Amino acid sequence: MKSKLTATLLCTLMIASALAGCLDRDDDDGPDAVLGCTYTDATNYNADATEDDGTCEYAPGEEPVLGCTNAAATNYDSAATRDDGSCTYAETVMGCMDPAANNHNAAAEDDDGSCDYGMAQADIMAAYSAGEMSFEAALYELEKSRKCREQGSNNPCEIVEMSIGDASTIDPHDAYDSASGDVIEQVYDTLYRYAGDGSGNAIIEPRLATGYSVSDDGLTYTFDLRDDVYFSNGDLMEASDVVYSWCRVLGYGSPDSHVGWILEQSFDCNDADGNHSDTGGESLTVNSATSFSVTLFAPSSAFISTIAYTVGAVINAELCEENRVDAGGENDDYCHEWMDEAPFGAGTNAYLVQSWVREDRLVLVPNWMYWEAGDYNIHRHTVSIVTEASTRLLAFTDGEVDFGSINIEDLVNFCDNLEDKPNVQSKDGYICTYRETFKRNVYA
């Protein structure tokens, strides 16, 4: 009985396995498949056929042209009338599609998340300030992070200007002309500066200073300074640089421009011996790295306005002393020969003088150590000096320059409705905007 039962079980299992195999079999033809020609353009088209058997016949000259009919394929055949399944496709070009990124790939078809914007400016400067990054490494990272990225013809990274006159010097402490001031304001900075309020009025806004207080008698001003400002060579700007700069104005005496009177009217830097002192003497006192005081001859409500002019610019005291030619008395140049062309490391503002050929061309490039947050929208500013008005006009008309000195009578070539200046209109290809110069309010 035992052996008989075992045989029966084995037989049952074998039968079950055979049935399972039958159920899983994939028979394409199947019992219900109807073979025949399934293409409607064939002469023997079979409307009942569910599977083409390759028997299609065609009238002479009407045979189908086989090939790839998908226009997106790399082997697309415009002459093909029937797709033969041969289409091949190029791989999608992956990459960074953001024009603002360092590794923008103009050919990319799909963003792969690889966009690189470099280190944040604040992180770079924090690492440099802590001594965790060298000056060279900081410059490299800052340029990569802050560089201008062109985004079409209306946002170029380089501008070309054609000006009527050249700077006389780029030494802020002996320059009184506007051409010099235009360059100085890009290279050097002041504690405060003039700005517009949008209504034609001038206001004073802080730059290197964060604020100031005045003594009860109105004579002593105490300034607090930013602690995150570096000269273009990486030297930290401190209160001693401001005191040195202002005393340099008085000591050097601005022999060519006589601009020094703007500061001379307010304070002196004489020490006990009556000689100009580059460290402040009796009138100026360094309180800390970020604070100093100056005592005026008399109370003056205009004092902040005077130091906002370029003559109040702050220079690198250490580098000035290193490059100072002091032969005694009137032969002390107070580093003017070195400062004349705004050398590397002298200033703290947004740009550096890359090159200057007098009465010909001046080129400004970014100071990557510049303290104010943000990226650059200009990485090269070229100023060409052209005295002939007709040449400037032709260059501007032909698009050789982005802006420049155009005579008033020539404005009709670029602007309409000039008789109603606030509502001036631009001609195609130009931008005309009316701006009032700063005006002074007079009260009766």
Backbone hydrogen bonds in HBPLUS format (Angstrom, degrees):
<---DONOR---> <-ACCEPTOR-->    atom                        ^
c    i                          cat <-CA-CA->   ^        H-A-AA   ^      H-
h    n   atom  resd res      DA  || num        DHA   H-A  angle D-A-AA Bond
n    s   type  num  typ     dist DA aas  dist angle  dist       angle   num
A0005-LEU N   A0001-MET O   3.17 MM   4  6.33 155.5  2.23 147.7 153.1     1
A0006-THR N   A0002-LYS O   3.27 MM   4  6.49 156.2  2.33 146.3 152.2     2
A0007-ALA N   A0003-SER O   3.29 MM   4  6.49 158.8  2.33 144.7 149.2     3
A0008-THR N   A0004-LYS O   3.24 MM   4  6.49 151.8  2.33 142.6 149.8     4
A0009-LEU N   A0005-LEU O   3.19 MM   4  6.47 154.9  2.25 150.5 155.7     5
A0010-LEU N   A0006-THR O   3.19 MM   4  6.45 162.0  2.23 154.2 158.2     6
A0011-CYS N   A0007-ALA O   3.15 MM   4  6.29 158.0  2.20 146.3 152.0     7
A0012-THR N   A0008-THR O   3.08 MM   4  6.31 150.7  2.17 142.3 150.3     8
A0013-LEU N   A0009-LEU O   3.07 MM   4  6.34 156.7  2.12 151.2 156.4     9
A0014-MET N   A0010-LEU O   3.08 MM   4  6.29 156.3  2.14 148.9 154.8    10
A0015-ILE N   A0011-CYS O   3.12 MM   4  6.32 154.1  2.19 146.1 152.5    11
A0016-ALA N   A0012-THR O   3.10 MM   4  6.35 156.6  2.15 147.2 153.2    12
A0017-SER N   A0013-LEU O   3.08 MM   4  6.29 155.6  2.14 147.9 153.8    13
A0018-ALA N   A0014-MET O   3.17 MM   4  6.36 155.4  2.24 143.6 149.6    14
A0019-LEU N   A0015-ILE O   3.09 MM   4  6.37 152.9  2.16 148.0 155.0    15
A0020-ALA N   A0016-ALA O   3.04 MM   4  6.27 155.8  2.10 147.8 154.1    16
A0021-GLY N   A0017-SER O   3.13 MM   4  6.37 156.5  2.19 147.2 152.6    17
A0022-CYS N   A0018-ALA O   3.27 MM   4  6.52 148.8  2.37 140.7 148.3    18
A0023-LEU N   A0019-LEU O   3.06 MM   4  6.36 155.3  2.13 150.9 157.4    19
A0024-ASP N   A0020-ALA O   3.20 MM   4  6.40 150.3  2.29 151.2 157.6    20
A0050-THR N   A0034-VAL O   2.72 MM  16  5.14 151.3  1.80 137.7 147.3    21
A0051-GLU N   A0034-VAL O   3.18 MM  17  6.16 146.2  2.29 153.8 147.9    22
A0036-GLY N   A0051-GLU O   3.10 MM  15  6.38 139.1  2.28 158.5 161.2    23
A0053-ASP N   A0036-GLY O   3.07 MM  17  5.24 139.8  2.24 123.0 131.9    24
A0046-ASN N   A0037-CYS O   2.82 MM   9  5.39 171.5  1.83 154.7 154.6    25
A0042-ALA N   A0039-TYR O   3.13 MM   3  5.72 164.7  2.16 118.6 122.3    26
A0043-THR N   A0057-GLU O   2.71 MM  14  5.65 155.5  1.77 152.4 159.5    27
A0049-ALA N   A0046-ASN O   3.15 MM   3  5.41 154.5  2.22 107.0 114.6    28
A0062-GLU N   A0059-ALA O   2.98 MM   3  5.49 161.6  2.01 143.3 143.9    29
A0081-THR N   A0065-VAL O   2.84 MM  16  5.16 150.4  1.93 134.2 143.8    30
A0082-ARG N   A0065-VAL O   3.11 MM  17  6.04 149.5  2.21 155.8 148.3    31
A0067-GLY N   A0082-ARG O   3.05 MM  15  6.32 140.3  2.21 162.0 165.3    32
A0084-ASP N   A0067-GLY O   3.00 MM  17  5.23 141.8  2.15 125.3 134.7    33
A0077-ASP N   A0068-CYS O   2.82 MM   9  5.40 170.7  1.82 156.7 155.5    34
A0073-ALA N   A0070-ASN O   3.03 MM   3  5.60 164.7  2.06 118.8 123.7    35
A0074-THR N   A0088-THR O   2.79 MM  14  5.80 153.7  1.86 150.5 159.0    36
A0080-ALA N   A0077-ASP O   3.09 MM   3  5.44 155.2  2.15 110.6 118.1    37
A0109-GLU N   A0093-VAL O   2.70 MM  16  5.21 167.7  1.72 145.6 149.9    38
A0110-ASP N   A0093-VAL O   3.21 MM  17  6.46 143.0  2.35 156.2 156.4    39
A0095-GLY N   A0110-ASP O   3.13 MM  15  6.47 145.3  2.26 156.1 159.7    40
A0112-ASP N   A0095-GLY O   3.11 MM  17  5.18 145.0  2.24 116.6 125.9    41
A0105-ASN N   A0096-CYS O   2.79 MM   9  5.46 174.7  1.79 160.3 159.2    42
A0101-ALA N   A0098-ASP O   3.06 MM   3  5.60 169.0  2.07 121.5 124.9    43
A0102-ASN N   A0116-ASP O   2.70 MM  14  5.52 161.0  1.74 166.6 169.5    44
A0108-ALA N   A0105-ASN O   3.08 MM   3  5.41 160.3  2.12 111.4 117.6    45
A0123-ASP N   A0120-ALA O   3.02 MM   3  5.29 120.0  2.39 103.3 118.0    46
A0124-ILE N   A0120-ALA O   3.01 MM   4  6.35 157.5  2.06 157.7 164.6    47
A0125-MET N   A0121-GLN O   2.99 MM   4  6.23 171.2  2.00 161.3 162.4    48
A0126-ALA N   A0122-ALA O   2.96 MM   4  6.03 147.8  2.06 139.1 148.4    49
A0127-ALA N   A0123-ASP O   3.01 MM   4  6.16 156.5  2.07 144.4 150.0    50
A0128-TYR N   A0124-ILE O   2.91 MM   4  6.20 155.6  1.97 149.9 157.5    51
A0129-SER N   A0125-MET O   2.82 MM   4  5.89 163.3  1.85 145.8 150.9    52
A0130-ALA N   A0126-ALA O   3.04 MM   4  6.14 145.6  2.16 139.5 148.1    53
A0132-GLU N   A0127-ALA O   2.80 MM   5  4.99 141.6  1.95 165.9 161.5    54
A0131-GLY N   A0128-TYR O   3.03 MM   3  5.13 158.2  2.08 105.6 112.2    55
A0138-ALA N   A0134-SER O   2.88 MM   4  6.08 156.0  1.94 149.1 156.3    56
A0139-LEU N   A0135-PHE O   2.91 MM   4  6.17 161.0  1.95 152.7 157.1    57
A0140-TYR N   A0136-GLU O   3.07 MM   4  6.30 158.7  2.12 144.3 150.0    58
A0141-GLU N   A0137-ALA O   2.97 MM   4  6.20 167.6  1.99 153.1 155.7    59
A0142-LEU N   A0138-ALA O   2.80 MM   4  5.90 157.9  1.84 152.0 159.0    60
A0143-GLU N   A0139-LEU O   2.94 MM   4  6.04 161.4  1.97 149.1 153.6    61
A0144-LYS N   A0140-TYR O   3.09 MM   4  6.28 162.7  2.12 146.8 151.8    62
A0145-SER N   A0141-GLU O   2.93 MM   4  6.05 145.7  2.04 141.2 150.8    63
A0146-ARG N   A0142-LEU O   2.74 MM   4  5.73 159.0  1.78 153.0 158.3    64
A0147-LYS N   A0143-GLU O   2.97 MM   4  5.26 136.9  2.16 143.2 145.7    65
A0376-TYR N   A0146-ARG O   2.85 MM 230  5.85 175.4  1.85 160.1 159.2    66
A0155-ASN N   A0152-GLY O   3.16 MM   3  5.63 165.5  2.18 115.2 119.0    67
A0379-HIS N   A0157-CYS O   2.71 MM 222  5.53 159.3  1.75 149.2 154.9    68
A0159-ILE N   A0380-ARG O   3.10 MM 221  6.57 158.3  2.15 165.0 169.8    69
A0382-THR N   A0159-ILE O   3.11 MM 223  6.50 166.8  2.13 161.2 161.6    70
A0402-ASP N   A0160-VAL O   2.80 MM 242  5.40 153.2  1.87 143.5 152.3    71
A0161-GLU N   A0382-THR O   2.76 MM 221  6.07 169.8  1.77 170.1 172.9    72
A0384-SER N   A0161-GLU O   2.83 MM 223  6.18 169.7  1.84 159.1 159.1    73
A0162-MET N   A0403-PHE O   3.13 MM 241  6.64 148.0  2.24 139.4 149.1    74
A0405-SER N   A0162-MET O   3.07 MM 243  6.58 149.8  2.16 165.7 170.9    75
A0163-SER N   A0384-SER O   2.77 MM 221  6.04 155.6  1.83 163.2 171.5    76
A0386-VAL N   A0163-SER O   2.89 MM 223  6.02 169.5  1.90 174.1 175.4    77
A0170-ILE N   A0340-ASP O   2.88 MM 170  5.17 156.7  1.93 140.4 143.6    78
A0174-ASP N   A0171-ASP O   3.16 MM   3  5.78 163.7  2.19 125.4 125.1    79
A0181-GLY N   A0177-ASP O   3.03 MM   4  6.26 160.0  2.07 147.0 153.5    80
A0182-ASP N   A0178-SER O   2.86 MM   4  6.04 146.5  1.97 149.3 156.2    81
A0183-VAL N   A0180-SER O   3.12 MM   3  5.52 130.2  2.38 106.2 117.9    82
A0184-ILE N   A0180-SER O   2.92 MM   4  6.14 172.0  1.93 158.9 161.6    83
A0185-GLU N   A0181-GLY O   2.97 MM   4  5.90 162.7  2.00 149.6 152.2    84
A0186-GLN N   A0183-VAL O   2.92 MM   3  5.35 148.4  2.02 111.1 121.0    85
A0187-VAL N   A0183-VAL O   3.28 MM   4  6.59 134.6  2.50 145.0 157.6    86
A0187-VAL N   A0184-ILE O   3.10 MM   3  5.17 134.5  2.31  99.9 112.3    87
A0188-TYR N   A0184-ILE O   2.81 MM   4  5.68 175.1  1.82 163.3 164.9    88
A0351-TYR N   A0186-GLN O   2.95 MM 165  5.49 160.0  1.99 160.2 155.1    89
A0349-ASN N   A0187-VAL O   3.03 MM 162  4.79 153.0  2.11 131.8 126.9    90
A0314-VAL N   A0189-ASP O   2.98 MM 125  6.11 157.4  2.03 176.1 174.9    91
A0208-LEU N   A0190-THR O   3.21 MM  18  6.13 164.4  2.24 137.0 139.8    92
A0207-ARG N   A0191-LEU O   2.78 MM  16  5.10 155.8  1.84 146.0 137.7    93
A0209-ALA N   A0191-LEU O   3.33 MM  18  4.76 165.2  2.36 120.0 118.3    94
A0193-ARG N   A0205-GLU O   2.98 MM  12  5.60 152.4  2.06 152.6 161.3    95
A0205-GLU N   A0193-ARG O   2.96 MM  12  5.60 162.1  2.00 159.2 163.0    96
A0195-ALA N   A0203-ILE O   2.88 MM   8  5.29 144.1  2.01 152.3 155.7    97
A0203-ILE N   A0195-ALA O   2.75 MM   8  5.29 160.4  1.79 155.8 159.6    98
A0197-ASP N   A0201-ASN O   3.09 MM   4  5.71 145.1  2.21 152.5 158.0    99
A0439-LYS N   A0200-GLY O   2.79 MM 239  6.04 134.8  2.00 150.7 165.0   100
A0226-ARG N   A0208-LEU O   2.95 MM  18  5.76 160.6  1.99 164.2 162.3   101
A0210-THR N   A0224-ASP O   2.80 MM  14  5.61 164.8  1.82 140.2 145.1   102
A0224-ASP N   A0211-GLY O   2.98 MM  13  5.50 172.5  1.99 154.4 153.8   103
A0213-SER N   A0222-THR O   2.96 MM   9  5.33 147.2  2.07 140.4 150.8   104
A0222-THR N   A0213-SER O   2.94 MM   9  5.33 164.0  1.96 152.1 157.2   105
A0215-SER N   A0220-THR O   2.91 MM   5  5.29 153.6  1.98 148.0 156.6   106
A0218-GLY N   A0215-SER O   2.91 MM   3  5.24 161.1  1.94 114.4 120.3   107
A0296-LEU N   A0219-LEU O   2.83 MM  77  5.05 167.0  1.85 137.2 140.2   108
A0221-TYR N   A0294-VAL O   2.91 MM  73  5.44 161.0  1.95 161.0 159.8   109
A0294-VAL N   A0221-TYR O   2.92 MM  73  5.44 152.9  2.00 150.7 159.6   110
A0223-PHE N   A0292-PHE O   2.86 MM  69  5.61 157.5  1.91 171.9 174.5   111
A0292-PHE N   A0223-PHE O   3.25 MM  69  5.61 148.8  2.36 142.3 151.2   112
A0225-LEU N   A0290-THR O   2.83 MM  65  4.82 159.0  1.87 140.3 141.2   113
A0237-MET N   A0229-VAL O   2.89 MM   8  5.62 173.4  1.89 148.3 149.9   114
A0231-PHE N   A0235-ASP O   2.68 MM   4  5.20 163.3  1.71 160.5 162.8   115
A0234-GLY N   A0231-PHE O   2.83 MM   3  5.38 164.3  1.85 126.4 128.8   116
A0232-SER N   A0347-GLY O   3.08 MM 115  6.25 147.0  2.19 172.1 172.6   117
A0241-ASP N   A0238-GLU O   2.94 MM   3  5.50 141.9  2.09 112.7 122.9   118
A0239-ALA N   A0289-ALA O   2.82 MM  50  5.21 149.7  1.91 124.2 133.4   119
A0242-VAL N   A0239-ALA O   3.05 MM   3  5.24 123.1  2.39 100.8 114.8   120
A0243-VAL N   A0239-ALA O   3.10 MM   4  6.47 165.9  2.12 159.4 161.9   121
A0244-TYR N   A0240-SER O   2.98 MM   4  6.00 161.2  2.01 140.9 146.8   122
A0245-SER N   A0241-ASP O   2.94 MM   4  6.01 157.0  1.99 139.9 146.4   123
A0246-TRP N   A0242-VAL O   3.01 MM   4  6.27 167.3  2.03 159.2 160.6   124
A0247-CYS N   A0243-VAL O   3.02 MM   4  6.13 159.4  2.07 149.4 155.6   125
A0248-ARG N   A0244-TYR O   2.82 MM   4  5.96 137.3  2.00 143.2 155.6   126
A0249-VAL N   A0245-SER O   3.23 MM   4  6.59 146.1  2.36 143.3 150.6   127
A0251-GLY N   A0247-CYS O   2.82 MM   4  6.01 156.1  1.88 147.5 155.4   128
A0252-TYR N   A0248-ARG O   2.79 MM   4  5.72 171.9  1.80 152.6 155.4   129
A0253-GLY N   A0249-VAL O   3.04 MM   4  5.91 150.9  2.13 134.7 143.7   130
A0258-HIS N   A0254-SER O   2.73 MM   4  4.78 145.8  1.84 140.3 149.8   131
A0262-ILE N   A0259-VAL O   3.18 MM   3  6.25 169.7  2.19 132.5 133.3   132
A0263-LEU N   A0260-GLY O   3.04 MM   3  5.76 139.8  2.21 120.7 128.5   133
A0264-GLU N   A0260-GLY O   2.97 MM   4  6.10 164.6  1.99 152.9 157.3   134
A0265-GLN N   A0261-TRP O   3.17 MM   4  5.96 145.5  2.29 141.8 143.5   135
A0266-SER N   A0263-LEU O   2.97 MM   3  5.53 159.4  2.01 117.7 124.3   136
A0267-PHE N   A0263-LEU O   3.39 MM   4  6.70 159.7  2.43 165.5 170.4   137
A0297-PHE N   A0266-SER O   2.83 MM  31  5.73 147.6  1.93 151.5 159.8   138
A0277-SER N   A0269-CYS O   3.08 MM   8  5.69 156.8  2.14 136.1 142.4   139
A0282-GLU N   A0270-ASN O   3.27 MM  12  6.41 169.1  2.28 145.6 143.8   140
A0271-ASP N   A0275-ASN O   3.18 MM   4  5.90 156.0  2.24 147.5 151.6   141
A0274-GLY N   A0271-ASP O   2.96 MM   3  5.39 164.3  1.98 117.4 122.3   142
A0280-GLY N   A0277-SER O   3.45 MM   3  5.66 169.4  2.46 108.0 108.7   143
A0284-LEU N   A0280-GLY O   3.35 MM   4  4.44 163.2  2.38 117.2 118.1   144
A0295-THR N   A0283-SER O   2.87 MM  12  5.12 150.8  1.95 143.0 152.8   145
A0285-THR N   A0293-SER O   2.86 MM   8  5.16 157.9  1.91 147.4 152.9   146
A0293-SER N   A0285-THR O   2.80 MM   8  5.16 156.1  1.85 147.9 156.2   147
A0287-ASN N   A0291-SER O   2.91 MM   4  5.25 140.2  2.07 125.6 135.5   148
A0288-SER N   A0291-SER O   3.09 MM   3  5.02 158.7  2.14 140.9 136.1   149
A0291-SER N   A0288-SER O   3.37 MM   3  5.02 177.0  2.37 102.5 102.5   150
A0303-PHE N   A0300-SER O   3.44 MM   3  5.52 168.9  2.46 106.1 107.6   151
A0305-SER N   A0302-ALA O   3.09 MM   3  5.28 119.4  2.47 101.6 116.8   152
A0306-THR N   A0302-ALA O   3.11 MM   4  6.45 144.3  2.25 150.7 161.1   153
A0306-THR N   A0303-PHE O   3.01 MM   3  5.17 123.7  2.34  98.9 113.4   154
A0307-ILE N   A0303-PHE O   3.21 MM   4  6.61 156.4  2.27 157.0 162.0   155
A0308-ALA N   A0305-SER O   3.32 MM   3  5.16 145.6  2.45  92.5 102.3   156
A0309-TYR N   A0306-THR O   3.33 MM   3  5.74 162.5  2.36 107.3 112.4   157
A0312-GLY N   A0309-TYR O   2.91 MM   3  5.78 162.6  1.94 127.9 133.1   158
A0313-ALA N   A0310-THR O   2.98 MM   3  5.27 156.2  2.03 120.0 119.8   159
A0316-ASN N   A0346-ALA O   3.19 MM  30  5.08 130.8  2.44 128.6 137.7   160
A0320-CYS N   A0316-ASN O   3.00 MM   4  6.17 157.9  2.05 153.7 160.8   161
A0321-GLU N   A0317-ALA O   3.02 MM   4  6.22 163.7  2.05 152.9 156.3   162
A0322-GLU N   A0318-GLU O   3.07 MM   4  6.28 152.8  2.14 143.4 151.3   163
A0323-ASN N   A0319-LEU O   3.08 MM   4  6.25 135.0  2.29 141.5 152.2   164
A0323-ASN N   A0320-CYS O   3.15 MM   3  5.23 133.4  2.38  96.8 109.2   165
A0324-ARG N   A0321-GLU O   3.38 MM   3  5.02 170.3  2.39 101.2 102.7   166
A0333-ASP N   A0325-VAL O   2.89 MM   8  5.56 168.5  1.90 159.2 160.7   167
A0327-ALA N   A0331-ASN O   3.39 MM   4  5.04 169.6  2.40 106.7 108.5   168
A0331-ASN N   A0328-GLY O   3.05 MM   3  5.39 154.8  2.12 132.8 132.0   169
A0336-HIS N   A0333-ASP O   2.77 MM   3  5.48 158.1  1.82 126.1 132.9   170
A0339-MET N   A0335-CYS O   2.91 MM   4  6.13 155.6  1.97 150.6 158.5   171
A0340-ASP N   A0336-HIS O   2.82 MM   4  5.69 132.5  2.05 150.8 159.7   172
A0342-ALA N   A0339-MET O   3.02 MM   3  5.13 168.7  2.03 120.7 119.2   173
A0346-ALA N   A0343-PRO O   3.20 MM   3  5.78 160.1  2.25 138.8 138.3   174
A0367-ASN N   A0350-ALA O   2.78 MM  17  5.24 157.5  1.83 138.3 132.9   175
A0352-LEU N   A0365-VAL O   2.72 MM  13  5.35 158.6  1.76 163.1 170.3   176
A0365-VAL N   A0352-LEU O   2.98 MM  13  5.35 154.1  2.05 143.7 152.1   177
A0354-GLN N   A0363-VAL O   2.82 MM   9  5.50 146.3  1.93 149.0 158.6   178
A0363-VAL N   A0355-SER O   2.96 MM   8  5.34 164.9  1.98 154.0 154.5   179
A0357-VAL N   A0361-ARG O   2.84 MM   4  5.31 169.5  1.85 168.0 169.6   180
A0360-ASP N   A0357-VAL O   2.93 MM   3  5.45 135.2  2.13 146.3 145.0   181
A0361-ARG N   A0357-VAL O   3.00 MM   4  5.31 149.5  2.10 140.9 150.4   182
A0385-ILE N   A0360-ASP O   2.87 MM  25  5.06 169.1  1.88 140.5 141.3   183
A0362-LEU N   A0383-VAL O   2.91 MM  21  5.17 152.1  1.98 143.3 152.5   184
A0383-VAL N   A0362-LEU O   2.80 MM  21  5.17 171.2  1.80 162.7 165.6   185
A0364-LEU N   A0381-HIS O   2.90 MM  17  5.07 164.1  1.93 143.7 148.9   186
A0381-HIS N   A0364-LEU O   2.97 MM  17  5.07 161.3  2.00 146.8 150.7   187
A0370-TYR N   A0367-ASN O   2.97 MM   3  5.56 163.0  2.00 124.9 127.2   188
A0392-ARG N   A0388-GLU O   3.24 MM   4  6.60 157.8  2.29 151.8 157.7   189
A0393-LEU N   A0389-ALA O   2.96 MM   4  6.18 159.5  2.00 150.9 156.9   190
A0394-LEU N   A0390-SER O   3.00 MM   4  6.14 160.5  2.04 144.0 148.7   191
A0395-ALA N   A0391-THR O   2.98 MM   4  6.13 161.0  2.02 148.1 153.4   192
A0396-PHE N   A0392-ARG O   2.99 MM   4  6.15 157.0  2.04 148.1 154.1   193
A0397-THR N   A0393-LEU O   2.93 MM   4  6.08 159.3  1.97 148.4 154.6   194
A0398-ASP N   A0394-LEU O   2.91 MM   4  6.03 154.9  1.97 148.4 154.6   195
A0400-GLU N   A0395-ALA O   2.86 MM   5  5.06 144.8  1.98 160.6 160.6   196
A0399-GLY N   A0396-PHE O   3.22 MM   3  5.16 154.6  2.29  98.7 106.2   197
A0410-ASP N   A0407-ASN O   2.94 MM   3  5.40 150.9  2.02 112.0 121.3   198
A0411-LEU N   A0408-ILE O   3.14 MM   3  5.48 165.1  2.16 113.2 117.9   199
A0413-ASN N   A0410-ASP O   3.07 MM   3  5.83 165.2  2.10 121.1 125.7   200
A0414-PHE N   A0411-LEU O   2.92 MM   3  5.51 160.7  1.96 119.2 125.2   201
A0415-CYS N   A0411-LEU O   2.90 MM   4  5.90 149.3  1.99 160.4 169.9   202
A0427-LYS N   A0414-PHE O   2.99 MM  13  5.41 157.1  2.04 154.2 146.7   203
A0416-ASP N   A0425-GLN O   2.76 MM   9  4.92 164.3  1.79 139.4 145.0   204
A0425-GLN N   A0416-ASP O   2.85 MM   9  4.92 178.6  1.85 143.5 143.4   205
A0420-ASP N   A0417-ASN O   3.15 MM   3  5.72 153.8  2.22 112.2 119.3   206
A0423-ASN N   A0420-ASP O   2.81 MM   3  5.57 147.1  1.92 127.7 137.6   207
A0424-VAL N   A0421-LYS O   3.15 MM   3  5.01 150.7  2.24 119.9 113.9   208
A0430-TYR N   A0427-LYS O   3.04 MM   3  5.73 152.8  2.12 150.4 148.8   209
